[in-house]
């Protein structure tokens, strides 16, 4: 189903470009309809993008492994260096 949806969307995009070029040539470049068809191209393009986003889901197992590997870093205590020892000056207000 998703492959058919993507194929139909690409066909619609190509058809819109061809129709827009045809209207533009026949009107001598004065037609707003040609530009309106080009502005509608993102609609079928959004169908293609939405299908690809659905296909790129992250497995829960991989997420659990990632969380487990990051738990080791959470337990490390972080301490900042003393600013004067690091070479910073005291600001004068």
For each residue, the residues with C-beta under 8 A, 3 or more apart:
1: 4 5
2: 5 6 51 54 55
3: 6 7
4: 1 7 8
5: 1 2 8 9 47 51
6: 2 3 9 10 47 48 51
7: 3 4 10 11
8: 4 5 11 12
9: 5 6 12 13 44 45 47 48
10: 6 7 13 14 44 48
11: 7 8 14 15
12: 8 9 15 16 44
13: 9 10 16 17 41 44 45
14: 10 11 17 18
15: 11 12 18 19
16: 12 13 19 20 37 38 40 41 44
17: 13 14 20 21 37 38 41
18: 14 15 21 22
19: 15 16 22 23 37
20: 16 17 23 24 34 35 37 38
21: 17 18 24 25 34
22: 18 19 25 26
23: 19 20 26 27 31 33 34 37
24: 20 21 27 29 31 34
25: 21 22 28
26: 22 23 31
27: 23 24 30 31 33 34
28: 25
29: 24
30: 27
31: 23 24 26 27 34 35
32: 35 36
33: 23 27 36 37
34: 20 21 23 24 27 31 37 38
35: 20 31 32 38 39
36: 32 33 39 40
37: 16 17 19 20 23 33 34 40 41
38: 16 17 20 34 35 41
39: 35 36 42
40: 16 36 37 43
41: 13 16 17 37 38 44 45
42: 39 45 46
43: 40 46 47
44: 9 10 12 13 16 41 47 48
45: 9 13 41 42 48 49
46: 42 43 49 50
47: 5 6 9 43 44 50 51
48: 6 9 10 44 45 51 52
49: 45 46 52 53
50: 46 47 53 54
51: 2 5 6 47 48 54 55
52: 48 49 55 56
53: 49 50 56
54: 2 50 51 57
55: 2 51 52
56: 52 53
57: 54
58: 62 63
59: 62 63
60: 63 64
61: 64 65
62: 58 59 65 66
63: 58 59 60 66 67
64: 60 61 67 68
65: 61 62 68 69
66: 62 63 69 70
67: 63 64 70 71
68: 64 65 71
69: 65 66 72
70: 66 67 73 74
71: 67 68 74 75
72: 69 75 76
73: 70 76
74: 70 71
75: 71 72
76: 72 73
77:
78:
79:
80:
81: 85 86
82: 85 86
83: 86 88 90
84: 88 90
85: 81 82
86: 81 82 83
87:
88: 83 84
89:
90: 83 84
91:
92:
93:
